């Protein structure tokens, strides 16, 4: 009986640890999903000076991909457009076009905008418009790309 009890206790201990680890992973992802409905990955943020004749000093291009979280089996279609964080807003935003995000593959995106100050880039928040989830239009769904999450990707040319 003593050996059986040790085996049972070991199995229960391993299951308890696995459940705790799973709950931590799920909790962290749910907390992150509170602010990030889509799992964005920005590959690069390239900055080019427009010269003295441009209305704005810098032209910024952002490339990356979007997918859903591992537990979200919906397909999202949307456009990233101009957004702001308070009084700061980018100028002349070139829309990303339609981005398709699901858990099977990354939806690639590209958009650009102009700004006067490189330090403001990390304060911009781009929002999604024309959102469709599994082919149905969903008004009131909040999808945002926070540039502050990707400040380390800024590269000036």
Buried (B, 14 or more C-beta within 10 A) or exposed (E): EEEEEEEEEEEEEEEEEEEEEEEEEEEEBEEEBEEBBBBBEBEEBBBEEEEEEEEBBBBBBBBBBBBBBEEBEEBBBBBBBBBEBEEBBBEEBBEBEEBBBBBEEBBBBBBBBBBEEBEBBBBBBBBBEEBBBEEEEBEEEEBBBBBEBBBEBBEEE
